[in-house]
Amino acid sequence: MVRQNKPEKPTTYRLSLEDGSAGRSIRSIRFTKAGALGAVAGAVVLLVLLVYCVIAFTPLRTAIPGYPDASSKKTAIENAIKIDSLESAMLRWNLYASSLSSVLSGNEAADFDSLIRQTGKVGYLSPKSEDELRRSDSLLRVTVLNEERFGVSAAAQRALPVEGMHFFSPLKGVLTEGFDRAEHPALDISAPEGTIVSAALDGTVIFAGDGGLRGEVVILQHADNLVSVYSNNSTSLVKTGQSVEAGSPVAIIGSRPGAPDVHYLHFELWHNGNPLDPSEYINY
């Protein structure tokens, strides 16, 4: 009868920790080659997962070379805004230089208003009629009629076109609602409580007082038939008939009705009775 060979058992290793002075074993671990390899592989996987979690979910990832942090993103946005402002300024001055060169040559100046005038009929998206939308600006239209009392319409006309004028920013803040010729012919600019509102250009105050739901309203008449309107103020700092310089304080910003913590300025710019988008001429 032939004896069958029994399969060989895997070799077992033992790792012991002994007390040398006492000559006794403190800790002993038995393992095989397969078990040791599995433990090492598991430890490597856990280490990789730990490193990934630390890099992916903690601010440590910003230490990686080339990774964009918050500072670099902010710098990129500021640079983009500066470039856009410089391009706008260069365009305005190029238009002004072209017109000046044409005048010096004996030709007529370019019609700059035609460059910014919108073509076609304006479409009204509001359910209100066109007449109702026009009547909503009755405060501005009524107060502008008072300009003759102060002689501001007889001011010398400036040769510099609107595109070449240097406007002073009424305040530095965050644009919360943009310009829409039909629905919202103005800009809403949010700023902290107590922020001073400044005049955009040299001019004369043709209205300064309570505008009802529009808060304290200040309206300035400027040269070249330009009018600027500063609404939703808490306090007016000027009086009707007063002359102001560009950058001088005219009001203090007010809060949104029903939201006392939301402070903003409602700013309008008009030229020859037509609303202009202030963001095309002023940086906030």
Number of C-alpha atoms within 10 A of each C-alpha: 3 4 5 6 6 6 6 6 6 10 9 10 12 10 10 12 12 13 11 8 6 7 8 10 11 9 10 10 9 11 13 13 12 10 12 13 11 12 12 11 12 12 12 12 11 12 12 11 12 12 10 13 11 12 15 12 9 10 10 10 15 14 11 10 7 7 10 12 13 10 8 11 11 11 11 12 11 12 12 12 13 13 12 13 16 12 11 17 19 13 14 20 15 14 17 22 13 13 20 17 14 14 13 10 10 8 11 12 17 16 10 16 12 9 9 12 10 10 7 6 6 9 9 13 9 10 8 9 10 12 8 10 16 11 11 10 11 11 13 19 13 9 13 17 10 14 18 11 10 14 11 21 15 10 12 9 11 11 11 13 18 17 21 19 15 15 18 19 20 25 22 15 17 13 15 12 13 14 18 13 15 15 11 15 20 24 21 21 21 23 21 16 16 15 19 19 23 21 25 27 24 18 23 24 24 24 24 24 18 17 15 9 10 17 22 21 24 28 26 29 24 21 18 17 15 19 26 24 20 29 27 27 29 20 21 21 16 19 15 15 19 14 15 21 15 16 17 18 18 27 27 21 29 27 21 18 13 7 8 10 12 14 22 27 30 22 21 22 23 19 16 10 13 12 20 22 19 21 15 12 20 16 18 13
